[in-house]
Each structure stands twice: as structure tokens, then as C-alpha cells.
Amino acid sequence: MRKSLLTIALSMALSLSSYTAMAQTWVGTWTTAQQIVEPHNLAPEPGLSGNSLREIVQISVGGKKVRFKFSNEYGKSPLVINSVEVAIAQNSGSSADIKPATTKKLSFFGKRGVTIEPGKMVTSDIVSFKLKDRENIAITIHYGECDNKVVTGHPGSRTTSYLASGNTSDFSDAKKTDHWYTICGIDVKGNKNTRAVAILGNSITDGRGSTTNQQNRWPDNLSRALLANESTKDVAVLNLGIGGNCILRGGLGPTGATRYNRDILQQEGVKYVVVFEGINDLGSSRNGDETANALIEAYKKMIEEAHAKGIKVYGGTITPFKGNNYYTEDHEKARNKVNTWIRTSGAFDAVIDFDKIMRDPANTEALQSKFLYENDWLHPNAEGYKTMGSSVDLKLFE
């Protein structure tokens, strides 16, 4: 009888363990959109090759099992990484200081170093690394041989990175650069409820006008609101904004249409997408009506592709830009056409009306003056980003 009971107990324990393992899933907690780094945004001397770079990022949801992603997508030659360490950072980017006792060495396929071929990305082996929500992480990359001129990265980090000569962990005399290189994503092992929202955007999502090293872009503010709400505390936020990006053609970085699958649909654990892009297409348009129609068709395709994967898609209305050199009557007419379609077509699963939140009630073609960054009449300031992030209906993510 005792043997029978013991057998049953062991069976139940194994079943529970198996269920728990199955209930956990990988979810992206931080990422950044990759592009070829323009010459003026490359790492300062002495460059990456043979040297050490410490980059600070702030995740959204925490976890205990973590893996890190590194990219050489736009490289023309192999990128050699001799080793990588991660640690809890002392701050959100204002210094290179870490909490040394938290340091973990990463491995790749069981080895400390890895060579990333051109056009490829690698993911580290899983590491036990306890992270709290909105934790600041320092990623220290010790580079071997690599190209200092053709580099994959994300120029609009709004966060300071630290470059030191040689293979070192001493960043006391490091060169500073407000860009990210090579690092492109962090996944955590979440619970059965952990899920992510991925945001396709341009510089307004990337955070131009936010405060360097304060992590106060509008997606950051949305993340904090989600974490503070019991029904959405397991929702990660992935910022895939690129400054100067267009959906259709031109602009900086790969277009929104061409990077949509890589940057949005291939992220781990994505259950929601926010499409908030098109202002650069309209601002550089030669024919506003044609551009508006093309944007609408691009949105339709994005919605269809996400729905095929069971992902909900929310449309962000395009914010006003009167006062900026983007503005013409033709461009404004096109903006209104796009926004009317977003609001009324029913194609998106829901609408996030950033235009309504940010526009001047007395002059709806312009931003409210209190939200202006450097009076460019295009980018919000930190107060504007706080308003945007806190205006999103959290019920969309329950």
C-alpha cells in the first residue's frame, strides 16, 4: 500500500514538474531595431575591434532564466566576440558602474566566445540571472577582430555606452557614446501569463526628445503603467522604433514594411502589436493622397500577417506636425485621411488615438506647445512622452 502511494506521489510530482515546465515560455523583455550604423554614429576611437564595450539597457518584465541576442546582420565580415559578461547596473546609463557580485559570464554553444558571420544573429546559452521588472543591465562585450566601419547597431539608444581599450573590465577612463552596438535582444523565461507588445515606430517611438539615461520614452512609460496594473503586470514592452524610419521607402534603416516580420512578428511571446508609423512618409511625400493610400495598404498587410499568427494589432494615429518643415496643406490632408481610416475602418483591433491626446485643441494641426521638444513641432518632450504612455488604455492588454 505504501509503495502504491509513493508511486502515485512521485507520478503526481513529475506531472506537476512537467506542467510547470510547459507553462513557462520565452518572452522578449527588451529589444532594439537593428540597422547599419551611419558613419557619424560609429563607435569613437579606438573603435570596437580588440576592445571592450559596456552597454546599459533597461528591461521591461523580469525573470530568472535569461538569454541574450547579438547581431552582425549588416556586417560584411565576421564579427568575433571573445567573451561577454552581464551584471546588474548601478544606474540606467549615467555611469558604467555595476554590482560586481551579480556578474555572470555568458556562453555560446558551450564556449565563451563566438564568431558571428555576416547577416547573422546569435543567441547566448541560457543563464540563471535573477532580474526584477525594469532592471538595468550592463552587457560587457569583449571584441576580437571586427570591422570598425561597417557595424550593426542602434544609433538612437538615448543611453550612454562605455568603450575601453583592450580586454578589460575597467571602464573608469572609458570613452562615452550614446549608441548601442551588436546587442539586439533579451528574452526571459516567463510564466504562462507572460506576453509582449511589440511597437513599430519611428523617432517618436525611438525616443527623440526623451532624456538621455532616464528611460522615459513613451513605451517606457507604457511599460511602467502595465507593470503597476494587476491584470497587465506580466506584459513586456518591445520598442522597435528607428529614428528617421519610413514604412514605404527612403528614410533611415530598413523600411517598416521590410523589417516588420523580423522586428515584430519574430519576437518571442508577442501577443499584441502597435503600429505607430507613417509621419516620415507623409512629411517627405510628393503626393499626399498617393502616400496616404499606400500607407493604408501597408497597414492592411501588416494586420493580415499578424492576425494569421493570432496577434492583435492596434493602430496609433499620426500626431500633428504644423510648424515643422514637414507641414504642407497636402501633407495635412493626407494625415487626416490616414487617421480617419485608422479610426473608422475597423481594420485594427483597436485604436490608440495619439493625435487626439497630443494635438492643440485650439489648433488641431499642431502639437500642444507644452509638449514641444526644441520647438521642432514634430517630436514630443519628456512630458509629452509621459502623456502618451499614460494615455494608452491598459484594458487592450488584459
Steps between C-alpha positions, in 0.01 A plus 500: 500500500781738594681417176186573305453835674865588442466414133193723471675784683805479274279491193311808614825683575640418157177608333501828691864559408423427136200735508706777655766464232237506227331803658820705471574671171767724352395864469697799377551748783726745314601550141609768259462526123821429309638707214834576341663769710561824308863625495437785745347256751784244503684421822767759592871422486646250559195326348345166589763262360720358777333711767226481765157659491257529791140573400212571738142398425184503710272198461123497543393177680736303720588132514749245633611331177636732232660489156663781303505569125783654297489604134735540206213533255648788301864402535711412197752288690494266802463664842704332771386522861759364744267506801198673653406573861169629629429664835246718673588862426516757777290744296317539171801615301655805664809298593660164418475385862366152573424281802800266469348216702226462239739440209430200277713378210307408187571202282413418142459134404692420818794732422591845630557653160308501176550616142193653338500467125375788279123518485456284809386528862600277792324425828695424815452184700241532776637660817351511851483873566230632731353819361236728647251694289662806339847382609805671350745253346860561397615289206880499461623375163869423451551521125753307300561592139215687333432776252495844662336663198212268406313438822155372598340694782240748613611865495200639694574336834429809715736315733877533547736214416862478616798397285832400658825394333595133502343204679406666827232545761637840603283772349621783723664675204260381231386699198128576502261453209122527497444202270451123525702251294457124442257432788149464360276312742439340838250221568382378841329176593159621607199339658193385308362857505814683385454661160631793300386798298732597212491858371589595143595864485730784401690758707194580713502140621881482498492789745644811338419772753514266799772543763830317449551228766156549654313236296191721455391432143126447462540118482694516830213689661252250356709216646493651847124545481451139388720367781310702761165356388413156639338374179796603281799455731636218282503702175843584357551799269732479198602828339572456127521867412766632261567872470433628148329176398234477229249223437507518121835624365796722585582613850752342736534129561303226327146615428221411738342277236821302439598464867152424633539123499849504655448777752140430600362160409815302582533637854444245774162496673336784307122508545442865404643739242478879491554655156584867552691608194451703183584858594831494309330355193247784505754770580720406203215424261468658155135394474321481832195311377708229331715463811194478724353225282829310497528525880150363542582204276819437701299507824253249357783260415652535846165431664444195283843355576461552875149357507627188322717444809221573746643840592281805565598823325433851628533809283652823630374815332769724354575806712482854355804687367393851400794733564750241381637505145306176440181702499311591184127508438542192280685309775242602761217383278678166460554471876131553561413238238727242665374582849136484391563154354676384817211625715205387288595206277480238772810334352705540818389311809503832685619858458747690719418861417832677555390781266205585725711484815789714372340761273422855601120527552512854359712398201454131425765500227774566759636344818427662834782744567568352847597172330753646255858376480738780392202667334527274196121448500552132427652317797351502849708578806518288816165635623342414166635146514366457851159614378511260205604200707242562771218561250495144361202294618649213699189290441636438148764275656293310756 
